[in-house]
Amino acid sequence: MRESRRIHIIVRDSFGDEHPRFFWLEAPNASGGNKLRELELDEQKAPLAAFARLEQHESSEAGIVQATGECLYGALTAHETVATQISNALERIESDCFLHLQFDSVTADKLPWETICAPHERFLALDPRWQIARVLHGTNDKIVREYDGRLRVAIILGAANRTIEQQWAKIRGALETTTIPLDVQLWCCDPALGIVAETETFRRVAVTTHAMPMTAGELLAGLQRHQPQLLHVFAHGTRRFLSIDNRLSSTSDRAPLCVTTEQLYPLVDTLWLASFNSCHSAEAATGVAAMAQSLVVRGVPAVIGMREAVEERHAHAYAGGLFSAALEIVASGLTDKELCFEAVARGSRERMLDAVSGSHTGRWKHWTLPVLYRRVGPTRVIKSTNPRTFAELETLRSLRAALHDGTDTRVRARLDARINELSMHRSRPPT
């Protein structure tokens, strides 16, 4: 088994500055302590400002993306401990290094850290030796998820004015080659595509299709009944909510479904990974936590979202790479016991690069848009040891999701108490 190393860097706002240009960078040193250093980063100066102006469809002959990555790398390695740890890791060709960046500064979180690269070296986010992720404060606890032999997947295709057929085609390619059994719940705003998808056959995949319902409540109740472990959404997005087309909003002026971050909280306990192929779903902003950050803080082990608007062809390429990498990593995680979400993000970025013929990584920014937020603590997968407990929990969750608003509160309370009891029993690591 390959050796792994972990580097955890914390970036904080400077004190007493309303518009900070300096950040406190904190990194553990060899003796187990921490050293603070002022880190100067000005997003208004080159090359960061040039990167912000660069459009996805533009190729930067000057290598703006490369220059941006080298700028951020230089800022981090100004900290002697960080410089030593990264240098040592770069020299160890056969080791995996987890580089976890914790931004307690929104200003720093806005910067394109996925571009980090040493001078004249490849981008760390595309290097198989490196596992790059943004992590969040207070998420050090270990997560345990159960696996009963089939992975439950929910896919929402709700962007009617974009080619959802291509999105499904990219995902279908990954489903055809998976080595693990899947139960896929497909929600589609185009009834015709749903009919086609349900008639397709896969060797290890069972697909159940649903026309997009008329209300967000119906959609969320259906998701709760399925209890997905992997959730993928292709829809219009903002930092705080998803705008999902249904079968009427796609052909009329009827408003699309609005699904907020809070409405997704009931899915937290079973999710392993959520993917929002939606504009701005992981965009950092002062005073507003984006969907990706909020769900990770709530308890989802990892979420991938988009740092800004993403073009259609890149969104489709992302979906294909995401599912291919995610299903491969999940399969290996069932053996290695810990899921490597960073490799999933890398797989999606690599596929986005492949979508641009002859693309040069240092000239294009589109591959840097997917951002992985994850919890600091590891996520382990264990085989379900008590099928009866598992079955009872799934049944009670389905009943809870189906309750109407007028249900007696005492019934709700008894159901919630039993669900919590079973969930606690299942979440205990094996002795």
Buried (B, 14 or more C-beta within 10 A) or exposed (E): EEEEBBBBBBBBBBEEEEEBBBBBBBBBBEEEEEBEBEBEBEBEEEBBBBBBEBEBEEBBEEBBBBBBBBBBBEBBBBBEBBBBBBEEBBEEEEBBBBBBBBBBBBBBBBBBBBBBBBEEBBBBBBBEBBBBBBBBEEBEEBBBBBBEEBBBBBBBBBBBEBEBBBBBEBBBEBBEEBEBEBBBBBBBBBBEBBEBBEEEEBEBBEBEBBBBBBEBEBBBBBBBBBBBBBBBBBBBBBBBBBBBBBBBBBEEEEEBBEBBBEBBBBBBBBBBBBBBBBBBBBBBEEEEBBBBBBBBBBBBBBBBBBBBBBBEBBBBBBBBBBBBBBBBBBBBBBEEEBBBBBBBBBBBBBBBBEBBEEBBBBBBBBBBBBBBBBBBEBBBBBEBEEEEBBEBBBEBBBEBBEEEEEEEEEEEEEBEEBBEEBBEEBBEEEE
